[in-house]
Amino acid sequence: MSNEQQAITENQWHQAKLIWDYHQMHHEPRPVDAAIGLGSHDLGVAAHCAELYRTGLFPAVVFTGGNSPTTAKVFPRGEAVHFREHAIELGVPAEAILLEPTASNTGQNITLSREVLAAAGIRPTTVLLVSKPYMERRSFATARKLWPDVEILCASEPLEFDDYLKSIGDEKLVLDMLVGDLQRIIEYPKLGFAIEQEVPEDVHGAYESLNRDGFTSRLITS
């Protein structure tokens, strides 16, 4: 068994679950002026956007994202393009979807989506960010920094931690991603990329523990 596919221990699961819960904002969905579906490897973002659109929470959604090393093979025409197609397959009318096909990081997802909305004559006061479950808090902190005059809500597929682990099929990779996103929540405010978020002591302890255990492939280095 390769290192990338190793099973995690019970203690590592509990540490990761603490971080998983922290990453989610637990916002109550309600009507907003527009939604932004943040591109990634996870088509569940597009599916959840479609589900929320059908409930009438927003009249328009921007799918944003170009390609990254982890998505180029899966989504050869870009994350946003594939997300748009999937949402249309799930019943979202094409005219309700705006496309931002070039962003390569979360900051660009926000700033370029804002420009796309403005070009369409949409200047929202409330925006719903739809992301992977473990990316809610980081996307919130980024948007609050870059778009401070807009009220930001977050949503993701309502998956339990175990179900997400099964859906990805690689426990180590998921823990690497949880740790990597938490590092960015801690470090990005110092770089001006995001607002600060309080990290509870037990969550920080879980982060340090998983770092020591080698869940480090998604960490940024100075």
Secondary structure, 3 states (H helix, E strand, C coil): CCHHHCCCCHHHHHHHHHHHHHHCCCCCCCCCCEEEEECCCCCHHHHHHHHHHHCCCCCCEEEECCCCCCCCCCCCCCHHHHHHHHHHHCCCCHHHEEEECCCCCHHHHHHHHHHHHHHCCCCCCEEEEECCHHHHHHHHHHHHHHCCCCEEEEECCCCCHHHHHHHHCCHHHHHHHHHHHHHHHHHHHHHCCCCCCCCCHHHHHHHHHHHHCCCCCCCCCC
